[in-house]
Amino acid sequence: MAEKFERVQKWLAAKGLGSRREIEGWIREGRLRVNGQVAELGLKVSGYERFSLDGRPLRVSAENNERRKILMYHKPVGQICSRKDEQGRPTVFRGLPRLRQGRWVSIGRLDFNTAGLLLFTTDGELANQLMHPSMEIEREYWVRVAGEVDEQTLQALRQGLMLEDGMAKFEDIQPLMGLHEDDTQFNRYFSVVLKEGRNREVRRLWEAVGCQVSRLKRIRYGNVVLPKELAAGRFRLLSRAEEGDLLALLKRARRNA
């Protein structure tokens, strides 16, 4: 049987070494080597080559057929989504379960001061698809904002505002009435929905209408909802049913992209 060749970033992503975008970054920076040679974008591999990153071997088997895993994690405020931090701050990866091969790849990110749902997978190609802007996967957040919010403000946030990296808007925005004791005229809670994951996008949209976000929590990614019983700092694997629903959502998104 003839060997099947795939682009190196796609093959390594499918093995859980990182998202395709992350691995493309390694290639551009000259950090990835294949059979001792610096890898180039477009290089195709069979999986039987020798891979190294920053001079250290990447231990990955072409025959590995371990079932993909998807995990949900309730990120607390005060953790970063990078694997390492020069300031020594705690990282979300530190408490995740160990894997025999590959590593956990985060599906999107949350900033240091944002809590809530993070998804991880051992399949970097799946992570890339779920994050890709063309898929328009919804992300829902609960947000507390300080500042005066009237119907004109909400309309502007729904219609779209120009930020430094382009137009942005909330696909949906609804007040969360009566859920919090400190919900007042100038300290209000809302549910907001985005279909992309630009850096600090929720905070920047509110800042564009003169409001400040004082609390932010992601409660949904696609059709995966953060369970009330999953405490901050805890994780669990998606059930087969939850995973199947997420993959079905992605399949529909691909058809519409």
CORURWO-V869729 format. One record per helix or strand of 2 or more residues. SS is the DSSP state (hx for helix, st for strand). FROM is the first residue (numbers start at 1). TO is the last residue. If there is no record, write none. Layout:
# CORURWO-V869729
((SS;FROM;TO) (SS;FROM;TO))
This chain:
# CORURWO-V869729
((st;6;7) (hx;8;14) (hx;20;28) (st;32;34) (st;37;38) (st;44;45) (st;51;53) (st;56;57) (st;70;75) (st;105;107) (st;115;121) (hx;124;131) (hx;133;135) (st;139;146) (hx;151;159) (st;161;163) (st;166;168) (st;172;175) (st;187;194) (hx;201;208) (st;212;221) (st;224;225) (st;235;237) (hx;240;256))
